[in-house]
Amino acid sequence: MLIRRERAEDAPAVASVHRSAFGALYARENAGRAAGGSPIETPGRSPIETTGRSPAGTTGRSPAEPPEVDLVARLRSDAGWIPTLSLVAVEFDTVIGHVCLTRAAVGPFPALGLGPLGVHPEHQGVGVGSALMHAALGAADALDEPLVGLLGSLDYYPRFGFVPAARLGIAPDEPDWVSHFQVRPLTTYEAQITGEFHYAEPFYEL
């Protein structure tokens, strides 16, 4: 398996990865809700499906097209897009996973938001997601970015050094996210980086 920067020609394959990864997730989650269960929490979920709503407050989902697909497309044309931090996992010339980090902010301080992170269902559970996470965090650190924020599993992300954001005086700008919002301080992080975390604008437009 190779992890490299996303290329322009990878866009359809990246969309396919997120469509397959999150489409299956939503199907299982909807089935669980229909049966009276609670939502399924899965590593790699973006703010949209972790909270059950987008930052803009919408709850509608098309079963045929997970919102992560549109989110990545919107991020690519946003000022917060960082091409060097959009990474794909490739096996035998096939894109099997994708993660991106985009420009965010903590108050006046620059930061990065992670997500979505998606792995094709046929390649889940074998370390592809972990490899993408390590590569993304390493690349961000090499670029002297101070901090990465995400909304996701409290059981999964601490293994990558993420901690509850409140411990560092950081809070998401959506109160509903507080319980699952986490940050990963990098080498250039300083204790003065405190305040509200704000994602790139496409996260609030879905």
N, C-alpha and C positions, 0 to 999 in steps of 0.2 A: 504494500500500500504506500502511496505517495501523497503527501499533503503539499499543496502549492497554492499560489495566488489564483484566484478566479480569472479566467480570460473571457473576452467578449463572447466567444463562441460557446462558452459553458452555460450561458443564461437559460436555454431551454432545459438542459439537464438538471440545473439547480432547481428550477421550478418543478420538474418531475420528482426530484428527491423530496421537496417539502410537500408536494401534493400527495405522494404516497405515504410519507411518514405521518403527517398530521391528519390526512383524511382517515386513515385507519384509527388514529387516536380519537378523533371526534366520533367516529362510528361506535367505538367501545364506550366512550363516555356517555353518548346519547342512549345507548342500550342500558347502561347502568342506571341512568336517571329514570328511564322508562320502567325499570324494575324496582325503583324505589331506593336505589343506592346513592352513594355520594359520588361527586366527580372524581375521576381518576387523575392522580398527579404523577406526571412522568418527567424525568430529566430532559432538559433541552427545550422546555416549553417557553414560549414568549409571553410577554405581558397579556396578550390577547386571550390565550386559552388558559393561562394560570388563574386569571381572575374571572374568566367567564364573560368578559366584556372588553372592548377596546378602550384605550384612554379617552376616546371621544364619548364613551358611554353607550355605544351600540351593543346589542346582544344578538342580532340576527347573523346566522351563519349559513352559507350555502353548503349543503352536504357534498356538492361536486367540487367545490373549490375552497380549500382552507384559506383563511385570511393571511396566513404566512406567505403564500405565493404572491399575493398583491402587495404585501408589505415589502418584500425584497425588491419587487419591481419599482415601487415608489421610492425606496431608499436609494436606489441606484441613480435617480435623477435629483436627489436632494443635496443641499449644501453639506449635510452631515455625512455623506458617503465618503469612505476612505478606501480607495481601491486596494491599497496594500494590506488591508485588514479584512478582506473578504477571501476566505480560504475554502478550498475544496479538497476532499479526500478522493483519491482516484485509485481504482484497482483494475488492471488490465485495460487501461484507457477509458474506463467507465467511471463517471462521477457517482459516488455512492454516499457522499455526505457533504454538508456545507455549514459554515458558520460565518457570521460577520460581526464586526465591531464598528459602531458608528459614533460620530461626534455627539457628545452629551455635555452636560455641565452640572456642577455642584455650586449653586450660587454663581459667583463670578469666576469660578475656577474651571478649567477644562477637565473633562472626564470622558469616558467611553461607555456606551451601552452595548451589552452583548445580546445578540439574538436577531433572528431566530437561529437555533442550532437544530439541524435535522439530519437524520441518517435513514437511508432506505431500509424498510422493514426487513429485507433479506440479510442485512448486514448489521442489525442491532444486536447488542449483547456480546460483542466480541472486541470491544475497545475502540471502535472508530470514533465515537463521541468524545471519549477521553483524550484520544490523540488530537482531535480538532481543538479541544479546549486548551490543552497544553501548548499547542502551536500558536493559537490566537493570543494567549496570555504572554507567551515568550516574545512574540512579534510586537505586542503593545509595549512590553517592558523595554525592548531594544529601541523603540521609538521615543523613549522617555515619557510615555504617558503615565500619569500618576495613579490612576484608579479606574477600575471597571465595575460597573453596576449591572445587576440583573434581578429579575423576578423569577423565582423558581423553587425547586424542591429543597427543603431544609435538610433532607437526608443525603442528597446527592452532591450538591455544590461545595459544602465545606471541605471535601477531600481535595479541592483545588485551591484552598486558601480563602474561600469566601467566608465572611462573617456577617451577622446581622448589622445592617447599616447604622442602626441606632447607636451601636457601641462606639462608632466614630463620629457621632454628631451629625449624621446624614439622614435625611428623610425623603421618600419619594414625594412628588408633587400631587399624587393621588392617594388620599388617606386609606383607601381600601387595600392598598398594596403593602402597607407597613409590615404585616406579619411575615411576608415572604420576600421582602426586598433585602438584597445582600450586596456587599461590595467586596472587591479584592484589591487591597492596596498593593501597589507595585513599588519598585526601587525608589522612584522620585516622589513618592507620596510624602506629604507633610501634614502634621496634625492640624494646621490652620485650615485645611480643606474641609469645611463644614457648611451645612445649609441644605437647601432643597435640590434634589436630583431631578433633572429634566432631560428626557430622551430627545432624539431627533424628531422633527415635526411629523413625519409620516406615521409614527406610532399613535399620534393623536387624531389621525384623519380617517381611520378605518371604521 
